[in-house]
Amino acid sequence: MKFRPLHDRILVRRIEAEEKTAGGIIIPDTAKEKPQEGEVIAGGPGARNEAGQLQPLDVQVGDRILFGKWSGTEIKLDGEDLIIMKESDVMGVIDQTTLKKAA
């Protein structure tokens, strides 16, 4: 797939949530909420500030991020459901080392 977001936009793939609760209850598809966690798979060059200088993005390709429930625009590229959103819609980057220690 060849897709390059413009300005301060990023392309995100949702990371699917667990099928079970901590107690072992299986959650049916109809009861699941859309995950608010994703992986950045492409990013634009950044936005311009008032002086016209390019401000690079804080997120990078491969980062796991958290975003709002209604953030971005859902699209389908090469049969895959993806989201295009502005970097300002990202609430934070999840540190992978923290996740590995917690597991």
Secondary structure, 3 states (H helix, E strand, C coil): CCCCCCCCEEEEEECCCCCECCCCCECCHHHCCCCCEEEEEEECCCEECCCCCEECCCCCCCCEEEECCCCCEEEEECCEEEEEEEHHHEEEEECHHHHHHHC
